[in-house]
């Protein structure tokens, strides 16, 4: 399998007052196309920061990130945003759905921003695929946690991204919904050939991935 993503000597530091906090230290990482990878480690070890860097939502203090052989660390903010919009789907623990938009509107918005033809039709097909045909017109506040996360996944994969980043996708869900969400996610990446990088505290979920990476004190072990 060819390389989709490459991180080379990545460091991330934050300045808080007089203190210089090192979050990620000298990270080297290669993700192949169609690969599923889980990222585990204690809270505060740097897992979420890694996801944010890969998604272009943060910039490293030093080092380089290559996505599809293009170095993205040297690009302007709007150029990174354009790559993310078309090629990277991000799923967060807290869903981040637009509260006054229906389930269909939340998913369709991504497609509209990418000038997709018939965004509403495509959004409905995706939601139906995830068992939410009866929830098309419901607002997020009218959905259960599991339903909200399914809408969030549909939104993240609407553009059929090459890479899906999931930060604790089942962290706010009960056991039953966690199993359902993980099944949906892994079934989708298998069918569509996307790569998946998933941060999780759940050992069962972590073991579903083909490869497991452990971060400790900002370093890959």
Backbone bond lengths (Angstrom), bond angles and torsions (degrees), N, CA, C in turn:
res aa  C-N    CA-C-N  psi(-1)  N-CA   C-N-CA  omega(-1)  CA-C   N-CA-C  phi
1 X - - - 1.470 - - 1.525 110.43 -
2 X 1.308 115.87 139.91 1.465 119.10 -179.10 1.529 111.15 -81.39
3 X 1.320 116.00 162.55 1.469 122.60 -175.83 1.529 110.97 -78.38
4 X 1.321 116.17 132.13 1.460 121.84 175.76 1.526 110.53 -98.57
5 X 1.329 115.26 -41.15 1.467 121.00 -172.61 1.526 110.08 -139.07
6 X 1.334 115.47 138.80 1.462 119.48 178.33 1.525 109.70 -139.10
7 X 1.322 115.91 127.13 1.467 122.13 174.39 1.522 108.31 -109.90
8 X 1.320 116.05 129.44 1.463 120.75 -175.05 1.521 110.50 -125.55
9 X 1.331 115.59 113.55 1.476 122.82 176.14 1.534 112.47 50.97
10 X 1.341 115.52 50.03 1.470 121.18 -176.79 1.531 111.14 -82.01
11 X 1.316 114.94 127.76 1.471 121.94 173.53 1.518 108.77 -126.07
12 X 1.328 115.73 142.42 1.460 120.98 176.72 1.526 108.82 -134.63
13 X 1.339 115.41 122.72 1.463 121.15 179.59 1.520 110.22 -127.54
14 X 1.324 115.54 145.90 1.464 121.67 175.46 1.521 109.49 -118.67
15 X 1.312 115.68 140.94 1.464 121.39 175.83 1.530 108.25 -99.11
16 X 1.315 117.71 116.03 1.462 121.15 175.57 1.524 108.27 -123.16
17 X 1.332 114.08 102.10 1.459 118.99 -174.56 1.515 109.43 65.42
18 X 1.317 116.51 -123.69 1.468 120.91 179.37 1.530 111.78 -90.42
19 X 1.324 115.96 -10.80 1.465 119.97 -176.23 1.525 112.02 -86.86
20 X 1.316 115.32 141.64 1.458 122.94 174.91 1.530 107.60 -111.19
21 X 1.338 116.43 105.46 1.469 119.88 -175.19 1.526 109.96 -96.20
22 X 1.322 115.36 123.95 1.460 121.41 179.23 1.528 109.16 -92.34
23 X 1.336 116.45 112.57 1.471 121.47 -175.33 1.523 111.21 -91.52
24 X 1.337 117.27 -46.46 1.464 121.77 177.01 1.526 108.65 -125.30
25 X 1.333 115.48 138.28 1.464 120.00 -172.78 1.527 111.22 -127.42
26 X 1.331 114.57 111.93 1.469 121.13 170.20 1.534 113.04 53.53
27 X 1.316 116.01 50.27 1.471 121.40 -176.43 1.527 111.06 -81.68
28 X 1.334 115.75 123.54 1.472 123.29 170.16 1.529 106.98 -115.05
29 X 1.323 116.11 129.04 1.467 119.05 -177.11 1.525 110.43 -155.14
30 X 1.329 115.92 136.08 1.471 121.55 174.74 1.522 108.50 -123.36
31 X 1.332 115.58 129.93 1.471 121.78 175.44 1.522 108.17 -115.64
32 X 1.318 115.99 126.57 1.463 121.07 -179.86 1.533 110.93 -86.04
33 X 1.308 116.03 160.53 1.465 120.52 173.83 1.522 108.98 -64.23
34 X 1.332 116.34 139.49 1.473 125.14 178.57 1.531 112.95 69.50
35 X 1.324 117.87 11.84 1.462 121.16 -178.36 1.534 110.76 -88.77
36 X 1.331 116.25 143.90 1.466 120.95 173.72 1.528 108.39 -112.34
37 X 1.333 115.36 127.05 1.459 121.38 -174.60 1.525 109.48 -131.70
38 X 1.321 117.22 130.26 1.466 120.35 173.51 1.533 108.48 -104.04
39 X 1.327 114.77 144.46 1.465 121.33 179.60 1.524 107.62 -117.56
40 X 1.315 115.71 118.76 1.467 120.59 -177.17 1.529 110.31 -121.11
41 X 1.309 115.34 165.67 1.460 121.18 -179.55 1.516 109.80 151.45
42 X 1.321 116.36 165.42 1.459 121.14 -178.64 1.525 111.30 -68.64
43 X 1.325 116.33 160.25 1.464 121.27 175.83 1.524 109.37 -58.07
44 X 1.335 115.19 135.45 1.464 119.59 179.77 1.519 114.38 85.10
45 X 1.352 116.69 5.13 1.472 119.28 -177.70 1.531 112.62 -80.58
46 X 1.343 116.84 -15.09 1.465 120.23 178.21 1.517 114.81 114.24
47 X 1.336 117.12 9.37 1.469 120.99 -175.94 1.537 112.24 -63.06
48 X 1.337 116.46 -51.48 1.463 120.69 -178.48 1.530 110.61 -65.13
49 X 1.314 116.93 -37.33 1.475 120.65 177.74 1.530 110.53 -60.10
50 X 1.331 116.14 -38.38 1.461 120.79 177.86 1.526 110.87 -61.79
51 X 1.331 116.17 -45.46 1.474 121.21 177.77 1.531 110.79 -61.19
52 X 1.321 116.99 -43.55 1.466 121.65 -179.17 1.529 111.32 -63.08
53 X 1.324 116.86 -38.64 1.469 121.00 178.13 1.524 111.49 -67.13
54 X 1.329 115.96 -45.44 1.469 120.35 -179.38 1.525 110.44 -62.86
55 X 1.322 116.12 -38.18 1.465 120.81 -179.71 1.524 113.80 -78.66
56 X 1.326 117.04 -1.09 1.457 120.28 179.27 1.517 113.73 74.62
57 X 1.338 116.85 16.09 1.465 121.19 179.26 1.526 111.57 -88.83
58 X 1.335 115.54 -12.54 1.466 122.80 173.71 1.517 107.35 -136.14
59 X 1.331 116.05 157.62 1.467 120.09 175.02 1.521 109.18 -112.77
60 X 1.337 116.99 138.44 1.465 118.46 178.94 1.526 111.53 -70.23
61 X 1.305 116.60 155.47 1.471 121.83 174.65 1.526 109.58 -68.82
62 X 1.329 115.40 -38.01 1.467 121.10 175.06 1.525 109.04 -154.57
63 X 1.333 115.55 163.17 1.456 120.99 -178.17 1.518 112.02 103.13
64 X 1.326 115.73 176.18 1.468 120.86 -176.22 1.525 111.20 -131.27
65 X 1.337 115.21 144.85 1.466 121.84 174.68 1.525 107.74 -120.90
66 X 1.329 115.65 128.04 1.463 121.26 177.97 1.523 108.59 -113.81
67 X 1.327 116.26 128.29 1.464 121.17 175.62 1.524 107.47 -121.21
68 X 1.346 115.91 120.74 1.464 121.58 -174.24 1.536 110.83 50.61
69 X 1.321 114.90 45.50 1.472 125.56 176.49 1.533 114.27 70.34
70 X 1.331 117.37 1.47 1.465 120.20 177.74 1.525 109.39 -100.79
71 X 1.314 116.48 128.99 1.457 119.29 178.16 1.527 108.89 -73.98
72 X 1.322 117.08 118.95 1.468 120.65 -176.39 1.533 112.79 -98.01
73 X 1.332 116.29 -13.47 1.467 118.98 -177.95 1.529 112.68 -69.23
74 X 1.317 116.82 -23.30 1.468 119.96 -178.33 1.531 112.58 -96.20
75 X 1.336 116.73 -1.49 1.470 120.50 -177.55 1.526 111.86 -80.33
76 X 1.325 115.15 160.11 1.466 120.83 175.65 1.526 109.09 -73.71
77 X 1.331 115.52 161.84 1.467 122.35 -177.71 1.531 112.35 -54.54
78 X 1.342 116.66 -46.54 1.469 119.90 -177.33 1.527 112.38 -69.56
79 X 1.347 116.36 -28.61 1.472 120.00 177.50 1.525 110.57 -71.28
80 X 1.328 116.09 -41.10 1.474 120.81 176.50 1.529 109.95 -63.79
81 X 1.333 115.48 -42.23 1.467 121.75 179.33 1.527 111.24 -59.35
82 X 1.322 116.66 -39.14 1.468 121.70 -179.89 1.528 111.01 -66.61
83 X 1.328 116.21 -41.67 1.475 120.66 177.22 1.530 110.27 -63.74
84 X 1.339 115.62 -44.76 1.470 120.68 179.98 1.527 111.12 -62.17
85 X 1.311 115.97 -43.44 1.473 121.74 -176.47 1.532 112.07 -58.71
86 X 1.326 115.55 -36.91 1.465 120.30 -175.09 1.527 114.28 -96.02
87 X 1.334 116.49 -26.20 1.471 118.88 -168.49 1.520 117.15 -121.77
88 X 1.349 117.21 -13.64 1.471 119.75 -174.51 1.533 110.43 -127.84
89 X 1.311 116.19 124.31 1.463 121.07 175.34 1.518 109.49 -104.23
90 X 1.336 117.13 132.60 1.467 120.23 -177.35 1.534 110.68 -119.71
91 X 1.324 115.51 129.73 1.461 122.22 179.15 1.527 107.71 -116.50
92 X 1.327 116.37 125.97 1.462 121.32 -178.21 1.532 110.39 -106.77
93 X 1.314 115.31 160.72 1.467 121.29 177.29 1.525 111.28 -63.81
94 X 1.334 117.32 -35.14 1.466 121.70 -173.10 1.531 114.52 -95.17
95 X 1.318 117.74 13.92 1.474 125.34 173.82 1.533 113.89 70.74
96 X 1.350 117.47 -53.99 1.475 122.41 -179.31 1.530 113.50 54.26
97 X 1.326 116.13 43.67 1.468 120.47 173.61 1.524 108.96 -80.71
98 X 1.341 116.46 151.98 1.464 120.34 177.88 1.531 107.35 -76.26
99 X 1.340 118.03 117.79 1.466 121.31 -169.01 1.527 115.78 -61.67
100 X 1.331 118.24 -32.20 1.476 120.02 -178.03 1.529 112.64 -98.32
101 X 1.337 116.73 14.66 1.467 122.36 174.65 1.528 108.64 -108.11
102 X 1.321 116.82 141.81 1.469 120.84 175.87 1.527 109.24 -70.63
103 X 1.331 116.17 172.09 1.472 120.99 177.99 1.527 110.54 -56.52
104 X 1.334 116.41 -46.62 1.470 121.16 179.72 1.526 110.68 -62.25
105 X 1.315 117.25 -43.93 1.471 121.11 -178.13 1.524 111.67 -65.78
106 X 1.335 117.80 -36.83 1.464 121.46 178.03 1.529 111.06 -61.53
107 X 1.325 116.69 -42.23 1.465 120.99 -179.32 1.535 110.67 -76.88
108 X 1.326 116.49 -41.63 1.469 121.03 -177.20 1.529 112.29 -63.90
109 X 1.338 117.03 -30.08 1.464 120.43 -177.35 1.534 111.86 -57.95
110 X 1.334 116.54 -42.05 1.471 120.79 177.81 1.522 110.90 -58.54
111 X 1.329 115.66 -42.57 1.462 121.22 -179.37 1.528 111.40 -69.14
112 X 1.330 115.99 -38.51 1.470 120.56 178.16 1.525 110.71 -63.05
113 X 1.337 116.64 -42.69 1.468 121.33 179.90 1.525 111.79 -62.37
114 X 1.327 116.02 -26.69 1.465 121.32 177.94 1.531 112.26 -98.02
115 X 1.354 115.13 15.84 1.474 122.31 176.46 1.534 112.22 54.04
116 X 1.322 114.43 43.33 1.458 122.31 179.70 1.534 109.85 -79.91
117 X 1.323 116.99 139.70 1.472 119.94 176.62 1.528 108.75 -75.34
118 X 1.320 116.18 140.97 1.475 122.80 179.34 1.540 113.26 51.21
119 X 1.338 118.16 56.31 1.466 120.10 -177.74 1.529 113.52 -60.69
120 X 1.327 116.79 -37.36 1.473 119.76 -178.69 1.525 111.14 -66.10
121 X 1.327 116.28 -41.76 1.470 121.22 179.32 1.529 110.18 -61.69
122 X 1.331 116.61 -45.49 1.465 121.39 -179.68 1.530 110.96 -65.40
123 X 1.350 115.77 -39.80 1.470 120.54 178.83 1.534 110.27 -61.86
124 X 1.308 116.48 -41.83 1.473 120.80 179.59 1.532 111.22 -64.88
125 X 1.325 116.49 -40.00 1.468 120.44 178.66 1.529 111.29 -62.26
126 X 1.334 115.71 -41.34 1.462 120.76 178.89 1.524 111.57 -65.65
127 X 1.323 116.28 -46.60 1.466 120.58 -178.94 1.531 110.76 -65.18
128 X 1.312 116.01 -36.48 1.468 120.13 177.34 1.533 109.95 -64.66
129 X 1.311 115.69 -39.20 1.472 121.71 178.36 1.526 111.00 -59.69
130 X 1.337 116.40 -30.61 1.458 121.82 -179.24 1.526 112.77 -99.83
131 X 1.342 116.12 19.43 1.456 120.75 174.23 1.514 115.38 72.79
132 X 1.340 117.30 30.25 1.471 120.77 -176.54 1.532 112.96 -120.17
133 X 1.312 115.70 27.93 1.473 119.49 -179.83 1.531 111.28 -59.17
134 X 1.328 116.11 -34.29 1.472 121.12 -178.14 1.526 112.32 -81.17
135 X 1.335 117.59 1.17 1.471 121.25 -176.36 1.530 113.38 -119.21
136 X 1.317 117.73 11.35 1.470 121.40 -176.46 1.534 113.37 -46.95
137 X 1.322 116.01 -47.26 1.470 120.49 -170.91 1.530 114.43 -99.63
138 X 1.333 115.73 7.30 1.467 119.30 179.12 1.524 111.99 -79.81
139 X 1.331 116.13 143.17 1.459 121.63 173.11 1.526 109.15 -78.62
140 X 1.341 118.86 158.40 1.471 120.50 178.78 1.534 113.73 -52.17
141 X 1.334 116.69 -37.01 1.471 120.36 -179.31 1.528 112.50 -66.00
142 X 1.335 116.29 -16.82 1.474 121.12 179.76 1.528 111.77 -97.71
143 X 1.329 116.54 6.65 1.461 121.57 -178.63 1.527 110.93 -111.97
144 X 1.322 116.27 151.24 1.466 120.27 174.37 1.531 108.65 -74.14
145 X 1.339 116.69 170.04 1.464 120.72 178.74 1.521 112.37 -58.38
146 X 1.335 115.23 -43.78 1.465 120.04 179.66 1.519 112.13 -64.37
147 X 1.333 116.29 -38.75 1.469 120.38 178.42 1.530 111.17 -67.98
148 X 1.335 115.96 -40.36 1.472 119.32 177.93 1.528 110.89 -62.08
149 X 1.334 116.48 -40.10 1.455 118.59 -179.28 1.526 111.02 -69.72
150 X 1.330 117.59 -32.67 1.467 119.75 176.18 1.525 110.94 -66.36
151 X 1.335 116.69 -38.21 1.472 120.78 175.41 1.533 109.25 -63.71
152 X 1.333 116.40 -43.05 1.472 121.38 179.92 1.531 111.33 -62.53
153 X 1.330 116.84 -38.10 1.471 120.61 177.55 1.528 110.00 -67.77
154 X 1.342 116.06 -44.45 1.470 119.99 178.32 1.524 110.55 -57.78
155 X 1.329 116.21 -41.39 1.469 120.53 178.47 1.537 110.98 -64.34
156 X 1.340 116.22 -42.08 1.464 120.60 -177.40 1.523 113.04 -67.40
157 X 1.338 116.88 -30.53 1.472 119.62 -176.21 1.526 112.93 -101.99
158 X 1.331 116.73 3.31 1.475 120.74 -174.38 1.532 112.76 -54.17
159 X 1.330 117.15 -35.98 1.470 121.36 -178.27 1.533 112.43 -91.27
160 X 1.340 116.54 12.60 1.467 121.58 -177.28 1.538 111.01 50.24
161 X 1.333 116.62 60.48 1.470 120.73 -175.50 1.524 112.89 -66.69
162 X 1.333 115.07 152.27 1.469 120.06 175.74 1.521 110.92 -73.45
163 X 1.339 115.34 -26.78 1.466 120.35 -177.52 1.527 110.12 -132.48
164 X 1.333 115.90 130.96 1.466 121.62 174.50 1.523 108.01 -113.33
165 X 1.324 115.73 127.27 1.462 122.41 176.31 1.525 108.01 -108.45
166 X 1.312 117.52 125.48 1.463 120.93 -178.86 1.530 109.35 -126.36
167 X 1.334 115.41 118.15 1.463 120.73 -179.01 1.528 109.47 -103.99
168 X 1.325 116.27 101.98 1.472 122.62 -177.50 1.534 110.87 50.17
169 X 1.344 118.61 56.84 1.472 120.82 -174.14 1.526 114.73 -63.03
170 X 1.350 116.73 -19.15 1.468 119.64 179.54 1.529 111.75 -114.38
171 X 1.329 116.72 11.59 1.466 121.45 -173.69 1.511 115.05 -61.27
172 X 1.337 117.53 -29.76 1.469 121.00 -178.50 1.537 112.93 -101.89
173 X 1.328 116.74 13.20 1.467 119.92 -172.42 1.522 112.33 -115.02
174 X 1.345 115.20 155.90 1.462 120.01 175.23 1.532 109.55 -76.00
175 X 1.315 116.55 175.09 1.466 121.52 -174.43 1.525 112.55 -58.88
176 X 1.329 116.46 -45.73 1.478 120.79 -177.81 1.533 111.12 -61.31
177 X 1.339 115.98 -47.96 1.461 119.77 -179.89 1.528 111.95 -68.82
178 X 1.329 116.64 -33.63 1.469 120.44 177.44 1.520 111.05 -60.60
179 X 1.335 115.77 -44.86 1.466 120.60 178.72 1.522 111.21 -62.55
180 X 1.338 116.40 -42.85 1.459 120.81 -178.98 1.527 111.09 -64.06
181 X 1.342 116.19 -44.93 1.467 121.18 -178.58 1.528 110.69 -64.36
182 X 1.338 116.36 -43.05 1.472 119.36 -179.58 1.528 110.68 -65.55
183 X 1.334 117.02 -38.81 1.469 120.90 177.34 1.528 111.08 -61.92
184 X 1.332 116.11 -44.50 1.471 121.68 179.23 1.528 110.18 -59.74
185 X 1.317 115.20 -46.33 1.464 121.63 -175.73 1.523 111.44 -64.00
186 X 1.334 116.51 -49.63 1.461 119.93 -176.74 1.530 112.12 -72.31
187 X 1.319 116.55 -32.31 1.461 119.51 175.88 1.528 110.08 -65.30
188 X 1.339 115.51 -42.07 1.465 120.06 -178.99 1.533 111.16 -62.92
189 X 1.344 117.85 -50.20 1.470 119.40 -176.54 1.530 111.55 -64.53
190 X 1.320 116.55 -31.21 1.463 120.12 177.46 1.519 110.63 -68.71
191 X 1.326 116.16 -43.27 1.475 120.85 -178.52 1.528 112.59 -70.89
192 X 1.332 116.25 -38.47 1.469 120.09 -172.90 1.529 113.65 -98.14
193 X 1.331 117.60 -11.68 1.461 120.11 177.82 1.512 114.91 76.39
194 X 1.336 117.12 23.77 1.463 120.77 176.34 1.530 109.45 -80.50
195 X 1.328 115.78 157.30 1.465 120.43 169.67 1.523 108.04 -90.21
196 X 1.319 116.49 149.05 1.458 121.19 -179.36 1.523 109.96 -130.35
197 X 1.337 116.02 128.15 1.461 121.75 170.39 1.526 106.55 -118.73
198 X 1.319 115.66 119.05 1.457 119.85 -172.19 1.527 111.98 -128.11
199 X 1.329 115.45 123.32 1.458 121.70 173.36 1.526 107.93 -86.77
200 X 1.320 117.37 130.03 1.469 119.21 179.00 1.523 111.52 -154.99
201 X 1.336 114.72 150.19 1.472 121.50 172.44 1.529 110.39 -96.08
202 X 1.331 115.88 -9.15 1.458 121.61 -174.55 1.536 110.35 -85.48
203 X 1.334 118.62 111.90 1.474 121.09 -177.47 1.533 113.04 -58.92
204 X 1.341 117.36 -39.20 1.472 120.39 -179.75 1.518 111.00 -63.60
205 X 1.325 115.72 -42.04 1.460 120.93 179.60 1.535 109.74 -67.70
206 X 1.316 116.31 -42.46 1.474 120.78 179.46 1.525 111.26 -60.01
207 X 1.325 116.65 -37.49 1.470 121.26 -177.75 1.525 113.28 -73.47
208 X 1.333 117.37 -12.59 1.466 120.50 177.52 1.530 111.45 -72.09
209 X 1.326 116.04 -24.84 1.463 120.35 -179.49 1.529 110.35 -75.94
210 X 1.328 116.05 153.21 1.471 120.13 179.66 1.523 111.71 -68.91
211 X 1.331 115.70 -28.71 1.465 119.95 -178.36 1.520 110.02 -135.06
212 X 1.317 116.00 142.21 1.468 120.53 179.69 1.528 109.15 -120.77
213 X 1.338 115.35 129.95 1.461 121.51 178.65 1.507 108.50 -114.01
214 X 1.317 116.74 132.59 1.471 120.19 176.99 1.514 109.89 -109.01
215 X 1.332 115.44 129.77 1.467 120.89 175.09 1.512 108.96 -108.17
216 X 1.307 115.31 130.59 1.462 121.26 176.96 1.518 108.70 -136.35
217 X 1.340 115.44 125.12 1.467 121.19 179.82 1.525 112.26 52.95
218 X 1.340 115.94 39.08 1.459 120.63 176.04 1.513 116.17 81.17
219 X 1.343 116.55 4.29 1.467 120.63 -179.00 1.527 110.69 -120.96
220 X 1.317 116.26 147.84 1.468 120.51 174.43 1.519 108.58 -80.63
221 X 1.337 114.85 125.70 1.477 120.06 -179.02 1.513 110.16 -96.69
